[in-house]
Amino acid sequence: MERILEIMKQEEIPYDKEKTFDILMDIGLTRNKYDSFKKQRVLTKRHIIDIVVPFRDKYKLSDDKALAIIRDKISIKKTCDIAIELSKR
């Protein structure tokens, strides 16, 4: 989390810091749900849908982008950029 806050401080683009932080927390909590099912080896297509679809709909993301965020397939910097972009909506 400290690394994320450090990256956010370096941004010179104006954004709503509180909203961005809330989005990053939501990303973290959703990733934790995904990871807990994955660690238990019970991650099914139904679990993925139950985890990703509400997140995707809440932030109006594409399926690919939502999955990449939840599966932690993108860098911390890119995740911060997406959170900043979402906070401006």
PDB file of N, CA, C and O in Angstrom, chain B, residues numbered from 101:
ATOM      1  N   MET B 101       0.828  -1.190   0.000  1.00  0.00           N
ATOM      2  CA  MET B 101       0.000   0.000   0.000  1.00  0.00           C
ATOM      3  C   MET B 101       0.872   1.254   0.000  1.00  0.00           C
ATOM      4  O   MET B 101       0.533   2.246  -0.645  1.00  0.00           O
ATOM      5  N   GLU B 102       1.983   1.213   0.714  1.00  0.00           N
ATOM      6  CA  GLU B 102       2.878   2.370   0.743  1.00  0.00           C
ATOM      7  C   GLU B 102       3.403   2.685  -0.648  1.00  0.00           C
ATOM      8  O   GLU B 102       3.512   3.850  -1.030  1.00  0.00           O
ATOM      9  N   ARG B 103       3.728   1.644  -1.400  1.00  0.00           N
ATOM     10  CA  ARG B 103       4.229   1.840  -2.767  1.00  0.00           C
ATOM     11  C   ARG B 103       3.165   2.517  -3.630  1.00  0.00           C
ATOM     12  O   ARG B 103       3.473   3.393  -4.438  1.00  0.00           O
ATOM     13  N   ILE B 104       1.929   2.107  -3.454  1.00  0.00           N
ATOM     14  CA  ILE B 104       0.839   2.700  -4.219  1.00  0.00           C
ATOM     15  C   ILE B 104       0.684   4.167  -3.864  1.00  0.00           C
ATOM     16  O   ILE B 104       0.535   5.007  -4.751  1.00  0.00           O
ATOM     17  N   LEU B 105       0.718   4.486  -2.574  1.00  0.00           N
ATOM     18  CA  LEU B 105       0.595   5.880  -2.150  1.00  0.00           C
ATOM     19  C   LEU B 105       1.758   6.721  -2.675  1.00  0.00           C
ATOM     20  O   LEU B 105       1.576   7.884  -3.036  1.00  0.00           O
ATOM     21  N   GLU B 106       2.940   6.137  -2.716  1.00  0.00           N
ATOM     22  CA  GLU B 106       4.120   6.827  -3.249  1.00  0.00           C
ATOM     23  C   GLU B 106       3.914   7.168  -4.731  1.00  0.00           C
ATOM     24  O   GLU B 106       4.204   8.282  -5.167  1.00  0.00           O
ATOM     25  N   ILE B 107       3.418   6.205  -5.485  1.00  0.00           N
ATOM     26  CA  ILE B 107       3.157   6.432  -6.909  1.00  0.00           C
ATOM     27  C   ILE B 107       2.104   7.518  -7.080  1.00  0.00           C
ATOM     28  O   ILE B 107       2.227   8.382  -7.948  1.00  0.00           O
ATOM     29  N   MET B 108       1.066   7.470  -6.246  1.00  0.00           N
ATOM     30  CA  MET B 108       0.004   8.465  -6.348  1.00  0.00           C
ATOM     31  C   MET B 108       0.518   9.870  -6.053  1.00  0.00           C
ATOM     32  O   MET B 108       0.069  10.833  -6.673  1.00  0.00           O
ATOM     33  N   LYS B 109       1.441   9.996  -5.126  1.00  0.00           N
ATOM     34  CA  LYS B 109       2.004  11.305  -4.786  1.00  0.00           C
ATOM     35  C   LYS B 109       2.796  11.884  -5.949  1.00  0.00           C
ATOM     36  O   LYS B 109       2.854  13.102  -6.117  1.00  0.00           O
ATOM     37  N   GLN B 110       3.406  11.016  -6.752  1.00  0.00           N
ATOM     38  CA  GLN B 110       4.232  11.461  -7.856  1.00  0.00           C
ATOM     39  C   GLN B 110       3.398  11.976  -9.035  1.00  0.00           C
ATOM     40  O   GLN B 110       3.916  12.678  -9.903  1.00  0.00           O
ATOM     41  N   GLU B 111       2.120  11.629  -9.062  1.00  0.00           N
ATOM     42  CA  GLU B 111       1.252  12.066 -10.149  1.00  0.00           C
ATOM     43  C   GLU B 111       1.043  13.571 -10.074  1.00  0.00           C
ATOM     44  O   GLU B 111       0.783  14.120  -9.003  1.00  0.00           O
ATOM     45  N   GLU B 112       1.158  14.226 -11.208  1.00  0.00           N
ATOM     46  CA  GLU B 112       0.945  15.664 -11.267  1.00  0.00           C
ATOM     47  C   GLU B 112      -0.430  16.002 -11.828  1.00  0.00           C
ATOM     48  O   GLU B 112      -0.793  17.174 -11.932  1.00  0.00           O
ATOM     49  N   ILE B 113      -1.181  14.988 -12.183  1.00  0.00           N
ATOM     50  CA  ILE B 113      -2.515  15.181 -12.717  1.00  0.00           C
ATOM     51  C   ILE B 113      -3.479  15.341 -11.539  1.00  0.00           C
ATOM     52  O   ILE B 113      -3.439  14.539 -10.606  1.00  0.00           O
ATOM     53  N   PRO B 114      -4.335  16.351 -11.562  1.00  0.00           N
ATOM     54  CA  PRO B 114      -5.287  16.510 -10.457  1.00  0.00           C
ATOM     55  C   PRO B 114      -6.302  15.370 -10.434  1.00  0.00           C
ATOM     56  O   PRO B 114      -6.826  14.977 -11.477  1.00  0.00           O
ATOM     57  N   TYR B 115      -6.573  14.850  -9.258  1.00  0.00           N
ATOM     58  CA  TYR B 115      -7.548  13.783  -9.102  1.00  0.00           C
ATOM     59  C   TYR B 115      -8.072  13.806  -7.679  1.00  0.00           C
ATOM     60  O   TYR B 115      -7.475  14.427  -6.800  1.00  0.00           O
ATOM     61  N   ASP B 116      -9.170  13.138  -7.456  1.00  0.00           N
ATOM     62  CA  ASP B 116      -9.790  13.041  -6.142  1.00  0.00           C
ATOM     63  C   ASP B 116      -9.067  11.941  -5.357  1.00  0.00           C
ATOM     64  O   ASP B 116      -9.297  10.753  -5.580  1.00  0.00           O
ATOM     65  N   LYS B 117      -8.198  12.353  -4.444  1.00  0.00           N
ATOM     66  CA  LYS B 117      -7.365  11.386  -3.724  1.00  0.00           C
ATOM     67  C   LYS B 117      -8.183  10.431  -2.873  1.00  0.00           C
ATOM     68  O   LYS B 117      -7.873   9.241  -2.810  1.00  0.00           O
ATOM     69  N   GLU B 118      -9.218  10.930  -2.221  1.00  0.00           N
ATOM     70  CA  GLU B 118     -10.038  10.071  -1.365  1.00  0.00           C
ATOM     71  C   GLU B 118     -10.784   9.025  -2.186  1.00  0.00           C
ATOM     72  O   GLU B 118     -10.834   7.851  -1.818  1.00  0.00           O
ATOM     73  N   LYS B 119     -11.357   9.460  -3.289  1.00  0.00           N
ATOM     74  CA  LYS B 119     -12.083   8.535  -4.162  1.00  0.00           C
ATOM     75  C   LYS B 119     -11.126   7.508  -4.769  1.00  0.00           C
ATOM     76  O   LYS B 119     -11.456   6.326  -4.870  1.00  0.00           O
ATOM     77  N   THR B 120      -9.945   7.966  -5.170  1.00  0.00           N
ATOM     78  CA  THR B 120      -8.942   7.061  -5.738  1.00  0.00           C
ATOM     79  C   THR B 120      -8.518   6.028  -4.707  1.00  0.00           C
ATOM     80  O   THR B 120      -8.382   4.847  -5.027  1.00  0.00           O
ATOM     81  N   PHE B 121      -8.310   6.469  -3.470  1.00  0.00           N
ATOM     82  CA  PHE B 121      -7.923   5.542  -2.404  1.00  0.00           C
ATOM     83  C   PHE B 121      -9.028   4.516  -2.170  1.00  0.00           C
ATOM     84  O   PHE B 121      -8.746   3.333  -1.982  1.00  0.00           O
ATOM     85  N   ASP B 122     -10.286   4.962  -2.179  1.00  0.00           N
ATOM     86  CA  ASP B 122     -11.415   4.036  -2.008  1.00  0.00           C
ATOM     87  C   ASP B 122     -11.451   2.997  -3.127  1.00  0.00           C
ATOM     88  O   ASP B 122     -11.724   1.823  -2.881  1.00  0.00           O
ATOM     89  N   ILE B 123     -11.175   3.430  -4.348  1.00  0.00           N
ATOM     90  CA  ILE B 123     -11.142   2.510  -5.489  1.00  0.00           C
ATOM     91  C   ILE B 123     -10.014   1.497  -5.316  1.00  0.00           C
ATOM     92  O   ILE B 123     -10.204   0.305  -5.558  1.00  0.00           O
ATOM     93  N   LEU B 124      -8.842   1.972  -4.898  1.00  0.00           N
ATOM     94  CA  LEU B 124      -7.711   1.061  -4.679  1.00  0.00           C
ATOM     95  C   LEU B 124      -8.016   0.066  -3.559  1.00  0.00           C
ATOM     96  O   LEU B 124      -7.627  -1.098  -3.644  1.00  0.00           O
ATOM     97  N   MET B 125      -8.702   0.512  -2.522  1.00  0.00           N
ATOM     98  CA  MET B 125      -9.100  -0.401  -1.447  1.00  0.00           C
ATOM     99  C   MET B 125     -10.075  -1.448  -1.987  1.00  0.00           C
ATOM    100  O   MET B 125      -9.971  -2.626  -1.642  1.00  0.00           O
ATOM    101  N   ASP B 126     -11.014  -1.032  -2.825  1.00  0.00           N
ATOM    102  CA  ASP B 126     -11.968  -1.948  -3.429  1.00  0.00           C
ATOM    103  C   ASP B 126     -11.245  -2.966  -4.308  1.00  0.00           C
ATOM    104  O   ASP B 126     -11.578  -4.151  -4.299  1.00  0.00           O
ATOM    105  N   ILE B 127     -10.262  -2.500  -5.062  1.00  0.00           N
ATOM    106  CA  ILE B 127      -9.458  -3.407  -5.880  1.00  0.00           C
ATOM    107  C   ILE B 127      -8.760  -4.428  -4.987  1.00  0.00           C
ATOM    108  O   ILE B 127      -8.766  -5.624  -5.281  1.00  0.00           O
ATOM    109  N   GLY B 128      -8.162  -3.958  -3.905  1.00  0.00           N
ATOM    110  CA  GLY B 128      -7.461  -4.860  -2.985  1.00  0.00           C
ATOM    111  C   GLY B 128      -8.384  -5.889  -2.358  1.00  0.00           C
ATOM    112  O   GLY B 128      -8.035  -7.067  -2.283  1.00  0.00           O
ATOM    113  N   LEU B 129      -9.554  -5.465  -1.907  1.00  0.00           N
ATOM    114  CA  LEU B 129     -10.506  -6.389  -1.290  1.00  0.00           C
ATOM    115  C   LEU B 129     -11.018  -7.409  -2.297  1.00  0.00           C
ATOM    116  O   LEU B 129     -11.191  -8.582  -1.966  1.00  0.00           O
ATOM    117  N   THR B 130     -11.260  -6.963  -3.524  1.00  0.00           N
ATOM    118  CA  THR B 130     -11.742  -7.875  -4.564  1.00  0.00           C
ATOM    119  C   THR B 130     -10.647  -8.866  -4.943  1.00  0.00           C
ATOM    120  O   THR B 130     -10.926 -10.044  -5.169  1.00  0.00           O
ATOM    121  N   ARG B 131      -9.402  -8.393  -5.014  1.00  0.00           N
ATOM    122  CA  ARG B 131      -8.278  -9.305  -5.287  1.00  0.00           C
ATOM    123  C   ARG B 131      -8.140 -10.329  -4.176  1.00  0.00           C
ATOM    124  O   ARG B 131      -7.847 -11.494  -4.442  1.00  0.00           O
ATOM    125  N   ASN B 132      -8.349  -9.907  -2.926  1.00  0.00           N
ATOM    126  CA  ASN B 132      -8.255 -10.846  -1.797  1.00  0.00           C
ATOM    127  C   ASN B 132      -9.296 -11.947  -1.909  1.00  0.00           C
ATOM    128  O   ASN B 132      -8.995 -13.110  -1.639  1.00  0.00           O
ATOM    129  N   LYS B 133     -10.530 -11.596  -2.307  1.00  0.00           N
ATOM    130  CA  LYS B 133     -11.573 -12.608  -2.507  1.00  0.00           C
ATOM    131  C   LYS B 133     -11.136 -13.605  -3.577  1.00  0.00           C
ATOM    132  O   LYS B 133     -11.231 -14.819  -3.399  1.00  0.00           O
ATOM    133  N   TYR B 134     -10.658 -13.064  -4.684  1.00  0.00           N
ATOM    134  CA  TYR B 134     -10.207 -13.904  -5.797  1.00  0.00           C
ATOM    135  C   TYR B 134      -9.068 -14.829  -5.338  1.00  0.00           C
ATOM    136  O   TYR B 134      -9.085 -16.032  -5.599  1.00  0.00           O
ATOM    137  N   ASP B 135      -8.090 -14.248  -4.655  1.00  0.00           N
ATOM    138  CA  ASP B 135      -6.936 -15.027  -4.196  1.00  0.00           C
ATOM    139  C   ASP B 135      -7.322 -16.100  -3.180  1.00  0.00           C
ATOM    140  O   ASP B 135      -6.746 -17.187  -3.184  1.00  0.00           O
ATOM    141  N   SER B 136      -8.293 -15.808  -2.310  1.00  0.00           N
ATOM    142  CA  SER B 136      -8.679 -16.797  -1.306  1.00  0.00           C
ATOM    143  C   SER B 136      -9.318 -18.020  -1.964  1.00  0.00           C
ATOM    144  O   SER B 136      -9.050 -19.150  -1.556  1.00  0.00           O
ATOM    145  N   PHE B 137     -10.157 -17.806  -2.977  1.00  0.00           N
ATOM    146  CA  PHE B 137     -10.721 -18.948  -3.704  1.00  0.00           C
ATOM    147  C   PHE B 137      -9.630 -19.694  -4.463  1.00  0.00           C
ATOM    148  O   PHE B 137      -9.634 -20.923  -4.530  1.00  0.00           O
ATOM    149  N   LYS B 138      -8.700 -18.939  -5.031  1.00  0.00           N
ATOM    150  CA  LYS B 138      -7.611 -19.558  -5.805  1.00  0.00           C
ATOM    151  C   LYS B 138      -6.732 -20.427  -4.894  1.00  0.00           C
ATOM    152  O   LYS B 138      -6.342 -21.530  -5.277  1.00  0.00           O
ATOM    153  N   LYS B 139      -6.423 -19.933  -3.700  1.00  0.00           N
ATOM    154  CA  LYS B 139      -5.586 -20.692  -2.758  1.00  0.00           C
ATOM    155  C   LYS B 139      -6.284 -21.954  -2.270  1.00  0.00           C
ATOM    156  O   LYS B 139      -5.639 -22.969  -2.010  1.00  0.00           O
ATOM    157  N   GLN B 140      -7.604 -21.884  -2.147  1.00  0.00           N
ATOM    158  CA  GLN B 140      -8.371 -23.058  -1.711  1.00  0.00           C
ATOM    159  C   GLN B 140      -8.586 -24.053  -2.843  1.00  0.00           C
ATOM    160  O   GLN B 140      -9.125 -25.141  -2.643  1.00  0.00           O
ATOM    161  N   ARG B 141      -8.156 -23.661  -4.027  1.00  0.00           N
ATOM    162  CA  ARG B 141      -8.310 -24.481  -5.238  1.00  0.00           C
ATOM    163  C   ARG B 141      -9.766 -24.801  -5.538  1.00  0.00           C
ATOM    164  O   ARG B 141     -10.092 -25.880  -6.033  1.00  0.00           O
ATOM    165  N   VAL B 142     -10.629 -23.849  -5.232  1.00  0.00           N
ATOM    166  CA  VAL B 142     -12.043 -24.017  -5.540  1.00  0.00           C
ATOM    167  C   VAL B 142     -12.524 -22.900  -6.462  1.00  0.00           C
ATOM    168  O   VAL B 142     -13.716 -22.597  -6.513  1.00  0.00           O
ATOM    169  N   LEU B 143     -11.604 -22.302  -7.178  1.00  0.00           N
ATOM    170  CA  LEU B 143     -11.957 -21.186  -8.062  1.00  0.00           C
ATOM    171  C   LEU B 143     -12.598 -21.731  -9.328  1.00  0.00           C
ATOM    172  O   LEU B 143     -11.929 -22.323 -10.176  1.00  0.00           O
ATOM    173  N   THR B 144     -13.885 -21.526  -9.440  1.00  0.00           N
ATOM    174  CA  THR B 144     -14.633 -21.992 -10.601  1.00  0.00           C
ATOM    175  C   THR B 144     -15.030 -20.786 -11.459  1.00  0.00           C
ATOM    176  O   THR B 144     -14.850 -19.634 -11.065  1.00  0.00           O
ATOM    177  N   LYS B 145     -15.564 -21.081 -12.617  1.00  0.00           N
ATOM    178  CA  LYS B 145     -16.053 -20.017 -13.492  1.00  0.00           C
ATOM    179  C   LYS B 145     -17.132 -19.201 -12.774  1.00  0.00           C
ATOM    180  O   LYS B 145     -17.203 -17.982 -12.924  1.00  0.00           O
ATOM    181  N   ARG B 146     -17.964 -19.884 -12.000  1.00  0.00           N
ATOM    182  CA  ARG B 146     -19.027 -19.215 -11.244  1.00  0.00           C
ATOM    183  C   ARG B 146     -18.440 -18.249 -10.210  1.00  0.00           C
ATOM    184  O   ARG B 146     -18.951 -17.143 -10.035  1.00  0.00           O
ATOM    185  N   HIS B 147     -17.359 -18.669  -9.519  1.00  0.00           N
ATOM    186  CA  HIS B 147     -16.695 -17.789  -8.550  1.00  0.00           C
ATOM    187  C   HIS B 147     -16.137 -16.545  -9.240  1.00  0.00           C
ATOM    188  O   HIS B 147     -16.284 -15.426  -8.747  1.00  0.00           O
ATOM    189  N   ILE B 148     -15.504 -16.758 -10.371  1.00  0.00           N
ATOM    190  CA  ILE B 148     -14.921 -15.632 -11.107  1.00  0.00           C
ATOM    191  C   ILE B 148     -16.021 -14.649 -11.509  1.00  0.00           C
ATOM    192  O   ILE B 148     -15.862 -13.436 -11.370  1.00  0.00           O
ATOM    193  N   ILE B 149     -17.125 -15.177 -12.003  1.00  0.00           N
ATOM    194  CA  ILE B 149     -18.240 -14.315 -12.389  1.00  0.00           C
ATOM    195  C   ILE B 149     -18.781 -13.560 -11.173  1.00  0.00           C
ATOM    196  O   ILE B 149     -19.036 -12.359 -11.252  1.00  0.00           O
ATOM    197  N   ASP B 150     -18.955 -14.262 -10.052  1.00  0.00           N
ATOM    198  CA  ASP B 150     -19.485 -13.633  -8.838  1.00  0.00           C
ATOM    199  C   ASP B 150     -18.566 -12.550  -8.286  1.00  0.00           C
ATOM    200  O   ASP B 150     -19.029 -11.586  -7.676  1.00  0.00           O
ATOM    201  N   ILE B 151     -17.278 -12.709  -8.500  1.00  0.00           N
ATOM    202  CA  ILE B 151     -16.305 -11.731  -7.990  1.00  0.00           C
ATOM    203  C   ILE B 151     -16.121 -10.579  -8.977  1.00  0.00           C
ATOM    204  O   ILE B 151     -16.153  -9.413  -8.582  1.00  0.00           O
ATOM    205  N   VAL B 152     -15.933 -10.894 -10.232  1.00  0.00           N
ATOM    206  CA  VAL B 152     -15.534  -9.887 -11.218  1.00  0.00           C
ATOM    207  C   VAL B 152     -16.697  -9.045 -11.754  1.00  0.00           C
ATOM    208  O   VAL B 152     -16.540  -7.840 -11.952  1.00  0.00           O
ATOM    209  N   VAL B 153     -17.846  -9.652 -11.987  1.00  0.00           N
ATOM    210  CA  VAL B 153     -18.952  -8.917 -12.610  1.00  0.00           C
ATOM    211  C   VAL B 153     -19.417  -7.729 -11.765  1.00  0.00           C
ATOM    212  O   VAL B 153     -19.581  -6.641 -12.317  1.00  0.00           O
ATOM    213  N   PRO B 154     -19.636  -7.881 -10.453  1.00  0.00           N
ATOM    214  CA  PRO B 154     -20.033  -6.693  -9.679  1.00  0.00           C
ATOM    215  C   PRO B 154     -18.967  -5.590  -9.709  1.00  0.00           C
ATOM    216  O   PRO B 154     -19.298  -4.406  -9.784  1.00  0.00           O
ATOM    217  N   PHE B 155     -17.699  -5.979  -9.649  1.00  0.00           N
ATOM    218  CA  PHE B 155     -16.599  -5.020  -9.727  1.00  0.00           C
ATOM    219  C   PHE B 155     -16.595  -4.323 -11.081  1.00  0.00           C
ATOM    220  O   PHE B 155     -16.476  -3.101 -11.162  1.00  0.00           O
ATOM    221  N   ARG B 156     -16.727  -5.110 -12.136  1.00  0.00           N
ATOM    222  CA  ARG B 156     -16.755  -4.569 -13.501  1.00  0.00           C
ATOM    223  C   ARG B 156     -17.914  -3.590 -13.693  1.00  0.00           C
ATOM    224  O   ARG B 156     -17.744  -2.509 -14.257  1.00  0.00           O
ATOM    225  N   ASP B 157     -19.085  -3.988 -13.216  1.00  0.00           N
ATOM    226  CA  ASP B 157     -20.270  -3.144 -13.369  1.00  0.00           C
ATOM    227  C   ASP B 157     -20.179  -1.872 -12.534  1.00  0.00           C
ATOM    228  O   ASP B 157     -20.584  -0.800 -12.983  1.00  0.00           O
ATOM    229  N   LYS B 158     -19.653  -1.991 -11.336  1.00  0.00           N
ATOM    230  CA  LYS B 158     -19.540  -0.830 -10.446  1.00  0.00           C
ATOM    231  C   LYS B 158     -18.694   0.275 -11.075  1.00  0.00           C
ATOM    232  O   LYS B 158     -19.019   1.458 -10.964  1.00  0.00           O
ATOM    233  N   TYR B 159     -17.613  -0.120 -11.733  1.00  0.00           N
ATOM    234  CA  TYR B 159     -16.688   0.857 -12.310  1.00  0.00           C
ATOM    235  C   TYR B 159     -16.807   0.984 -13.825  1.00  0.00           C
ATOM    236  O   TYR B 159     -16.026   1.696 -14.456  1.00  0.00           O
ATOM    237  N   LYS B 160     -17.791   0.287 -14.410  1.00  0.00           N
ATOM    238  CA  LYS B 160     -18.034   0.350 -15.859  1.00  0.00           C
ATOM    239  C   LYS B 160     -16.768   0.044 -16.670  1.00  0.00           C
ATOM    240  O   LYS B 160     -16.365   0.806 -17.548  1.00  0.00           O
ATOM    241  N   LEU B 161     -16.163  -1.093 -16.343  1.00  0.00           N
ATOM    242  CA  LEU B 161     -14.945  -1.541 -17.016  1.00  0.00           C
ATOM    243  C   LEU B 161     -15.271  -2.609 -18.047  1.00  0.00           C
ATOM    244  O   LEU B 161     -16.339  -3.221 -18.016  1.00  0.00           O
ATOM    245  N   SER B 162     -14.336  -2.818 -18.956  1.00  0.00           N
ATOM    246  CA  SER B 162     -14.483  -3.937 -19.888  1.00  0.00           C
ATOM    247  C   SER B 162     -14.160  -5.227 -19.132  1.00  0.00           C
ATOM    248  O   SER B 162     -13.523  -5.198 -18.079  1.00  0.00           O
ATOM    249  N   ASP B 163     -14.606  -6.355 -19.681  1.00  0.00           N
ATOM    250  CA  ASP B 163     -14.316  -7.650 -19.059  1.00  0.00           C
ATOM    251  C   ASP B 163     -12.809  -7.864 -18.932  1.00  0.00           C
ATOM    252  O   ASP B 163     -12.320  -8.298 -17.889  1.00  0.00           O
ATOM    253  N   ASP B 164     -12.078  -7.553 -20.008  1.00  0.00           N
ATOM    254  CA  ASP B 164     -10.631  -7.775 -20.014  1.00  0.00           C
ATOM    255  C   ASP B 164      -9.920  -6.948 -18.950  1.00  0.00           C
ATOM    256  O   ASP B 164      -9.045  -7.448 -18.244  1.00  0.00           O
ATOM    257  N   LYS B 165     -10.303  -5.681 -18.842  1.00  0.00           N
ATOM    258  CA  LYS B 165      -9.651  -4.802 -17.884  1.00  0.00           C
ATOM    259  C   LYS B 165      -9.970  -5.225 -16.446  1.00  0.00           C
ATOM    260  O   LYS B 165      -9.089  -5.230 -15.586  1.00  0.00           O
ATOM    261  N   ALA B 166     -11.230  -5.580 -16.191  1.00  0.00           N
ATOM    262  CA  ALA B 166     -11.625  -6.019 -14.850  1.00  0.00           C
ATOM    263  C   ALA B 166     -10.878  -7.293 -14.461  1.00  0.00           C
ATOM    264  O   ALA B 166     -10.377  -7.400 -13.342  1.00  0.00           O
ATOM    265  N   LEU B 167     -10.801  -8.246 -15.367  1.00  0.00           N
ATOM    266  CA  LEU B 167     -10.073  -9.492 -15.080  1.00  0.00           C
ATOM    267  C   LEU B 167      -8.592  -9.238 -14.850  1.00  0.00           C
ATOM    268  O   LEU B 167      -7.993  -9.819 -13.944  1.00  0.00           O
ATOM    269  N   ALA B 168      -8.000  -8.375 -15.663  1.00  0.00           N
ATOM    270  CA  ALA B 168      -6.571  -8.069 -15.500  1.00  0.00           C
ATOM    271  C   ALA B 168      -6.307  -7.443 -14.135  1.00  0.00           C
ATOM    272  O   ALA B 168      -5.308  -7.762 -13.489  1.00  0.00           O
ATOM    273  N   ILE B 169      -7.192  -6.556 -13.693  1.00  0.00           N
ATOM    274  CA  ILE B 169      -7.022  -5.916 -12.387  1.00  0.00           C
ATOM    275  C   ILE B 169      -7.158  -6.949 -11.270  1.00  0.00           C
ATOM    276  O   ILE B 169      -6.323  -7.008 -10.367  1.00  0.00           O
ATOM    277  N   ILE B 170      -8.200  -7.753 -11.333  1.00  0.00           N
ATOM    278  CA  ILE B 170      -8.469  -8.720 -10.264  1.00  0.00           C
ATOM    279  C   ILE B 170      -7.425  -9.821 -10.235  1.00  0.00           C
ATOM    280  O   ILE B 170      -7.044 -10.279  -9.157  1.00  0.00           O
ATOM    281  N   ARG B 171      -6.961 -10.248 -11.381  1.00  0.00           N
ATOM    282  CA  ARG B 171      -5.945 -11.311 -11.428  1.00  0.00           C
ATOM    283  C   ARG B 171      -4.533 -10.777 -11.187  1.00  0.00           C
ATOM    284  O   ARG B 171      -3.566 -11.539 -11.207  1.00  0.00           O
ATOM    285  N   ASP B 172      -4.417  -9.482 -10.963  1.00  0.00           N
ATOM    286  CA  ASP B 172      -3.129  -8.839 -10.688  1.00  0.00           C
ATOM    287  C   ASP B 172      -2.161  -9.042 -11.858  1.00  0.00           C
ATOM    288  O   ASP B 172      -0.976  -9.311 -11.661  1.00  0.00           O
ATOM    289  N   LYS B 173      -2.680  -8.909 -13.058  1.00  0.00           N
ATOM    290  CA  LYS B 173      -1.878  -9.096 -14.270  1.00  0.00           C
ATOM    291  C   LYS B 173      -1.297  -7.785 -14.798  1.00  0.00           C
ATOM    292  O   LYS B 173      -0.608  -7.771 -15.818  1.00  0.00           O
ATOM    293  N   ILE B 174      -1.577  -6.689 -14.101  1.00  0.00           N
ATOM    294  CA  ILE B 174      -1.041  -5.402 -14.531  1.00  0.00           C
ATOM    295  C   ILE B 174      -0.202  -4.809 -13.406  1.00  0.00           C
ATOM    296  O   ILE B 174      -0.358  -5.174 -12.241  1.00  0.00           O
ATOM    297  N   SER B 175       0.667  -3.912 -13.760  1.00  0.00           N
ATOM    298  CA  SER B 175       1.595  -3.334 -12.784  1.00  0.00           C
ATOM    299  C   SER B 175       0.869  -2.450 -11.769  1.00  0.00           C
ATOM    300  O   SER B 175      -0.264  -2.023 -11.992  1.00  0.00           O
ATOM    301  N   ILE B 176       1.539  -2.191 -10.666  1.00  0.00           N
ATOM    302  CA  ILE B 176       0.999  -1.295  -9.637  1.00  0.00           C
ATOM    303  C   ILE B 176       0.764   0.082 -10.242  1.00  0.00           C
ATOM    304  O   ILE B 176      -0.254   0.717  -9.966  1.00  0.00           O
ATOM    305  N   LYS B 177       1.685   0.540 -11.051  1.00  0.00           N
ATOM    306  CA  LYS B 177       1.574   1.857 -11.689  1.00  0.00           C
ATOM    307  C   LYS B 177       0.321   1.921 -12.563  1.00  0.00           C
ATOM    308  O   LYS B 177      -0.432   2.893 -12.510  1.00  0.00           O
ATOM    309  N   LYS B 178       0.107   0.887 -13.360  1.00  0.00           N
ATOM    310  CA  LYS B 178      -1.063   0.846 -14.235  1.00  0.00           C
ATOM    311  C   LYS B 178      -2.346   0.783 -13.406  1.00  0.00           C
ATOM    312  O   LYS B 178      -3.341   1.415 -13.760  1.00  0.00           O
ATOM    313  N   THR B 179      -2.331   0.032 -12.313  1.00  0.00           N
ATOM    314  CA  THR B 179      -3.490  -0.040 -11.419  1.00  0.00           C
ATOM    315  C   THR B 179      -3.803   1.331 -10.843  1.00  0.00           C
ATOM    316  O   THR B 179      -4.966   1.727 -10.775  1.00  0.00           O
ATOM    317  N   CYS B 180      -2.766   2.060 -10.425  1.00  0.00           N
ATOM    318  CA  CYS B 180      -2.955   3.421  -9.909  1.00  0.00           C
ATOM    319  C   CYS B 180      -3.519   4.339 -10.982  1.00  0.00           C
ATOM    320  O   CYS B 180      -4.410   5.144 -10.714  1.00  0.00           O
ATOM    321  N   ASP B 181      -2.996   4.216 -12.198  1.00  0.00           N
ATOM    322  CA  ASP B 181      -3.500   5.033 -13.301  1.00  0.00           C
ATOM    323  C   ASP B 181      -4.983   4.768 -13.564  1.00  0.00           C
ATOM    324  O   ASP B 181      -5.753   5.697 -13.808  1.00  0.00           O
ATOM    325  N   ILE B 182      -5.372   3.501 -13.513  1.00  0.00           N
ATOM    326  CA  ILE B 182      -6.772   3.151 -13.722  1.00  0.00           C
ATOM    327  C   ILE B 182      -7.634   3.711 -12.577  1.00  0.00           C
ATOM    328  O   ILE B 182      -8.721   4.236 -12.819  1.00  0.00           O
ATOM    329  N   ALA B 183      -7.149   3.598 -11.337  1.00  0.00           N
ATOM    330  CA  ALA B 183      -7.897   4.135 -10.195  1.00  0.00           C
ATOM    331  C   ALA B 183      -8.056   5.654 -10.313  1.00  0.00           C
ATOM    332  O   ALA B 183      -9.123   6.195 -10.019  1.00  0.00           O
ATOM    333  N   ILE B 184      -7.015   6.323 -10.735  1.00  0.00           N
ATOM    334  CA  ILE B 184      -7.090   7.782 -10.918  1.00  0.00           C
ATOM    335  C   ILE B 184      -8.091   8.115 -12.020  1.00  0.00           C
ATOM    336  O   ILE B 184      -8.897   9.034 -11.879  1.00  0.00           O
ATOM    337  N   GLU B 185      -8.035   7.365 -13.116  1.00  0.00           N
ATOM    338  CA  GLU B 185      -8.973   7.576 -14.220  1.00  0.00           C
ATOM    339  C   GLU B 185     -10.410   7.369 -13.753  1.00  0.00           C
ATOM    340  O   GLU B 185     -11.295   8.156 -14.090  1.00  0.00           O
ATOM    341  N   LEU B 186     -10.643   6.309 -12.974  1.00  0.00           N
ATOM    342  CA  LEU B 186     -11.990   6.022 -12.474  1.00  0.00           C
ATOM    343  C   LEU B 186     -12.474   7.087 -11.494  1.00  0.00           C
ATOM    344  O   LEU B 186     -13.668   7.379 -11.435  1.00  0.00           O
ATOM    345  N   SER B 187     -11.559   7.663 -10.732  1.00  0.00           N
ATOM    346  CA  SER B 187     -11.950   8.676  -9.739  1.00  0.00           C
ATOM    347  C   SER B 187     -12.430   9.966 -10.406  1.00  0.00           C
ATOM    348  O   SER B 187     -13.115  10.772  -9.776  1.00  0.00           O
ATOM    349  N   LYS B 188     -12.081  10.158 -11.651  1.00  0.00           N
ATOM    350  CA  LYS B 188     -12.481  11.358 -12.377  1.00  0.00           C
ATOM    351  C   LYS B 188     -13.865  11.234 -12.992  1.00  0.00           C
ATOM    352  O   LYS B 188     -14.407  12.224 -13.483  1.00  0.00           O
ATOM    353  N   ARG B 189     -14.449  10.041 -12.976  1.00  0.00           N
ATOM    354  CA  ARG B 189     -15.772   9.812 -13.592  1.00  0.00           C
ATOM    355  C   ARG B 189     -16.867  10.342 -12.690  1.00  0.00           C
ATOM    356  O   ARG B 189     -18.047  10.245 -13.028  1.00  0.00           O
TER     357      ARG B 189
END
